[in-house]
Amino acid sequence: MTTVLQQAADARVAAIDLAAATRTEKDRALLLMADRLVERSADIVAANEVDVANARSGGLSESMIDRLTLTPARVEAMAEGLRELAALPDPVGDVVRGSTLANGLELRQVRVPFGVVGIIYEGRPNVTADAAGICLKSGNAALLRGSGSALSSNAAIVSVLRKAVADSGLPADTIQLLDATTRDSVKELMRARGLVDVLIPRGGASLIRTVVEESTVPVIETGVGNCHVYVDEHADLEKALAVAVNSKTQRLSTCNTAESLLVHADIAERFLPLVLPELAEAGITVHGDPRVAAYGETVVPATDEDWGKEYLSADLAVAIVDSLDDALDHIRRYGTGHTEAIVSESVTATRRFTARVDAAAVMVNASTRFTDGGEFGFGAEIGISTQKLHARGPMGLPELTSTKYIVTGNGHIRR
């Protein structure tokens, strides 16, 4: 079996050619990858059915099975994501800044690929196509380490993508799938400093923490999403109801799904009788503080653990707060720096909230579900970063590049 270090070395060779590829060459590969995914959709779905059956027999939760499941429509969505990437500008070679110095030297800072990007992710096999595509478009070779639960799905997808890349004229080793049958491949990938330029973990808190703490390769930390919706005393009730319900129920298993709802005490008497039945009808179990429990017989008493939990399930923590600052304190204590939302008609309140909340994305009168590379117009995203170096928020193509300086002179020497 090929070792991770050998795959990384092969990726490094492929990355040299890929870094010099033109936009036309990369876009041709992306479009062919998209077409082949659709052509082989039945094979991919059949492979996925094996994974789903194994997951069910293994007792995987329904929310995790939802993330794992592929349908013809989801395969088409993967293909469409690649087509959207092909339509986006190529970031490689973009001049970030440039000037002519006083001594006549011409200085340019330009975007360049990282080189080799390792992605460690859980569950969702659609990430395989997204990650491969965004790495290719940004000139990076991709080492993909999916989860054991998606073995068959990922193998089928990568087989299709590698063949398409090779047929387009680019190196097949631009995209490689690492062994996911043991944890050894993760350990090797995290120790491949010098061969792998950056690691991006996508998954639960345990996975992300392990990679951040144990990797010798630089890591871009993608975030756990304990996202909050705060309904201010000046909120429009109709907007607040729509935003709160959509943020939680539009899709349960994503990191930008709201896990906590905070309601200002002055509006709670009018808002909670509206939102609690809507949540109940959607099958959401509300874990509420004692004041929230007074508004609904089905409210489950919230524990300290509930306030900091990323449920990824039909559960929502709900609390009444006495002021905007109390909401900010609550978010500061329990939030994960992903996405926070305020619903308010007060400019003063929204300005205070957006200035003081510490998160990668802040929504004003909008659902937390909009924190997404596709929704932001970036095309397929590689993840949502909750750190503050090198990138923050949805990571599109520019975030998958570094820069270098090109200095042009005319026989200049330094005196």
Beta strands, then each sheet from edge to edge (+ up, - down):
strand 1: 95-100
strand 2: 106-113
strand 3: 116-121
strand 4: 141-145
strand 5: 175-177
strand 6: 198-202
strand 7: 227-231
strand 8: 258-264
strand 9: 285-288
strand 10: 300-301
strand 11: 315-321
strand 12: 339-343
strand 13: 361-364
strand 14: 384-385
strand 15: 393-394
strand 16: 401-408
sheet 1: 1+ 2- 16+
sheet 2: 5+ 4+ 3+ 6+
sheet 3: 10+ 9+ 11+ 8+ 7+ 12+ 13+
sheet 4: 14+ 15-
end
